[in-house]
Amino acid sequence: MKNMVVIPTYDERDNVKPMAEAVLAVPGVELLFVDDNSPDGTGDAVEEMMKTEPRLHCLHREKKEGLGRAYVAGFARAIELGAGRVVQMDCDFSHDPKDLPRLLSEDADLVIGSRYVKGGGTPGWPFKRRLISRAGGVFIRAVTGMPLRDPTGGYKCWRVSTLEKIGFRTVESAGYSFQLEMNHRTWKAGCTIREIPIVFTDRARGYSKITPGIAVESVKIALKLRFGR
């Protein structure tokens, strides 16, 4: 079965071509962009590349509904395309495509590219951002009980059987807390989870979609997962 990389996009026209080239340089990998009707023409740029690259796919969505909704739609399409394993990653090169072979080589139901295990890192981050991220991880581990060093990381490799087992189509989180909810479902289902080190760098092109409300969203979903409300 196929190894499918799923990348949500919104206003990433400058990144999709170099990202597609980098991902598809990895043997045995196909790539699916999930574009939320980007006004900068990201979807059109992908369609143009698809004319000469059969391993490249694009799912066009009518509007921007959040990262979680984009991933759910992308995972479902990847399964339709025959994927056996699905990798999720960002389009801004904060996740290095060169790490793909390491994620795909691990024997686990879920492999997480972790910033906070030995060998991982966040070079260039200001102290405040690093502190908030670290403190958030400690809080999430304490509240949910999940033994993950990087519970909100977004560079992950899933077995399709794991996605189906945890019922990914019914995940409630529409935004970035999708990462946390998916990890929690996987852990509660007794699936094997492995964290491997990655170096997370800031984007070089385009603009960040991260907002201050993301930290609040993660706290709320962590409390909901723990206390059910």
C-alpha positions in Angstrom: 0.0 0.0 0.0 1.0 3.6 -0.5 2.7 6.1 1.7 0.7 9.3 1.4 1.9 12.7 2.7 -1.1 15.0 3.5 -0.4 18.8 3.7 -3.2 21.3 4.3 -2.7 24.7 2.6 -4.0 28.2 2.8 -2.1 30.9 1.0 1.0 28.8 0.4 1.6 29.4 -3.3 5.2 30.3 -2.7 5.8 27.0 -0.8 3.9 24.3 -2.7 6.4 23.8 -5.5 9.5 23.5 -3.4 7.7 21.4 -0.9 6.3 19.1 -3.6 9.8 18.7 -5.1 11.3 17.9 -1.6 8.6 15.4 -0.6 8.5 13.6 -3.9 12.3 13.2 -3.9 11.6 10.6 -1.2 11.2 7.2 -2.8 7.8 5.4 -2.4 5.9 8.5 -1.4 2.9 10.3 -2.9 1.7 13.8 -1.9 -1.8 15.2 -1.3 -2.4 18.9 -0.8 -5.6 19.9 0.9 -6.4 23.4 -0.2 -9.0 25.5 1.5 -9.8 27.7 -1.6 -6.7 29.9 -1.0 -7.2 33.4 -2.5 -3.5 33.5 -3.6 -4.0 30.7 -6.1 -2.3 27.9 -4.2 -4.8 25.3 -5.6 -4.2 26.5 -9.2 -0.4 26.2 -8.7 -0.8 22.6 -7.5 -3.1 21.7 -10.4 -0.4 23.0 -12.8 2.2 20.7 -11.2 -0.1 17.7 -11.3 -0.1 17.8 -15.1 3.5 16.4 -15.1 3.6 14.6 -11.7 1.3 11.6 -11.3 2.3 11.2 -7.6 0.8 14.6 -6.7 -2.8 15.0 -5.8 -5.0 17.9 -4.6 -8.2 18.0 -2.7 -10.0 21.4 -3.2 -12.3 22.5 -0.4 -14.8 25.3 -0.6 -13.7 27.3 2.4 -11.3 27.5 5.4 -12.8 25.5 8.3 -9.8 24.9 10.4 -6.7 22.6 10.4 -8.6 19.7 12.0 -11.3 19.7 9.3 -8.7 19.9 6.6 -6.8 16.9 8.0 -10.0 14.8 8.4 -10.9 15.4 4.8 -7.3 14.8 3.7 -7.0 11.5 5.6 -10.3 10.3 4.1 -9.1 11.1 0.5 -5.7 9.5 1.2 -7.5 6.3 2.2 -9.6 6.5 -1.0 -6.3 6.7 -3.0 -5.0 3.5 -1.4 -2.8 4.8 1.4 -1.5 2.3 4.0 0.4 4.9 5.9 -0.3 8.7 6.1 2.1 11.4 7.1 0.8 14.8 8.2 3.1 17.8 8.0 3.1 21.6 7.5 3.8 23.3 4.1 6.1 26.0 5.4 9.3 23.8 5.8 9.1 24.0 9.6 8.8 20.2 9.2 11.8 19.0 7.2 10.9 16.6 4.4 14.3 15.0 4.9 12.9 13.4 8.1 10.2 11.5 6.2 12.2 8.3 5.8 12.8 8.2 9.6 9.1 8.6 10.3 8.1 6.0 7.8 10.7 3.5 9.0 9.4 3.3 12.5 7.3 0.3 13.5 4.5 1.9 15.5 0.8 2.7 15.1 1.6 6.4 15.4 5.0 8.0 15.0 5.4 11.6 16.3 8.2 13.9 15.2 9.0 15.4 18.6 10.6 18.7 19.4 11.1 17.8 23.0 12.8 14.4 23.1 16.6 14.1 23.1 17.9 15.3 19.8 14.9 17.5 19.0 14.8 21.2 19.1 13.3 24.6 18.2 16.3 26.8 17.1 15.5 30.4 16.7 12.5 30.4 19.0 12.4 33.3 21.5 12.4 32.4 25.1 8.7 33.3 25.7 7.5 31.1 22.9 9.7 28.2 24.0 8.4 28.6 27.6 4.8 28.6 26.6 5.2 25.5 24.4 7.1 23.6 27.1 4.6 24.7 29.9 1.7 23.7 27.7 3.2 20.2 27.2 3.6 19.8 31.0 0.1 20.9 31.6 -1.4 18.6 29.0 0.6 15.6 30.4 -0.6 16.4 33.9 -4.2 16.8 33.0 -4.7 14.0 30.4 -2.1 11.5 31.6 -0.6 11.0 28.2 3.1 10.2 28.4 4.0 12.3 25.4 6.8 14.9 25.4 5.3 16.7 22.4 1.5 16.2 22.6 0.7 19.1 20.2 3.3 18.4 17.5 2.1 18.2 13.9 4.6 16.1 12.1 3.2 12.5 12.4 3.0 9.2 10.6 -0.2 7.1 11.0 -1.1 3.6 10.1 -4.4 3.8 8.3 -5.6 1.0 10.5 -4.9 3.3 13.5 -6.9 6.2 12.0 -9.8 3.8 11.4 -9.6 2.3 14.9 -9.8 5.7 16.6 -12.6 7.0 14.4 -10.8 10.0 13.0 -13.8 11.1 11.1 -15.6 12.0 14.3 -12.9 14.1 15.9 -14.5 17.3 17.3 -11.6 19.7 17.2 -11.6 21.9 14.2 -8.4 23.8 14.9 -4.9 23.1 16.1 -6.2 21.2 19.1 -7.0 18.4 16.6 -3.4 17.2 17.2 -4.0 16.8 20.9 -7.4 15.0 20.5 -6.1 12.6 17.9 -3.1 11.7 20.1 -5.4 11.2 23.1 -7.7 8.9 21.2 -4.7 6.9 20.0 -3.3 6.5 23.5 -6.7 5.6 25.0 -7.1 2.9 22.3 -3.9 1.2 23.5 -2.1 1.8 20.2 1.7 2.0 20.1 3.1 5.5 19.9 6.7 6.4 19.3 8.4 9.8 19.5 11.5 10.5 17.4 13.5 13.7 17.4 13.0 16.5 14.9 14.3 20.0 14.6 11.5 22.5 14.1 12.4 25.7 12.4 10.3 28.8 11.5 8.9 29.3 8.1 11.0 31.1 5.5 8.1 32.2 3.1 4.5 33.2 3.6 2.8 34.1 6.9 2.0 32.1 10.0 -1.5 31.0 10.8 -0.7 30.6 14.5 -2.7 32.9 16.8 -2.6 33.5 20.6 -5.9 31.7 20.9 -4.3 28.4 20.0 -2.8 28.0 23.5 -6.2 28.6 25.1 -7.8 26.2 22.7 -5.4 23.4 23.7 -6.0 24.0 27.4 -9.8 23.8 26.9 -9.6 20.5 24.9 -7.2 19.0 27.4 -9.6 19.8 30.2 -12.5 18.4 28.2 -10.6 15.2 27.4 -9.8 14.7 31.1 -13.2 15.7 32.7 -15.6 15.3 29.8 -16.9 18.8 29.7 
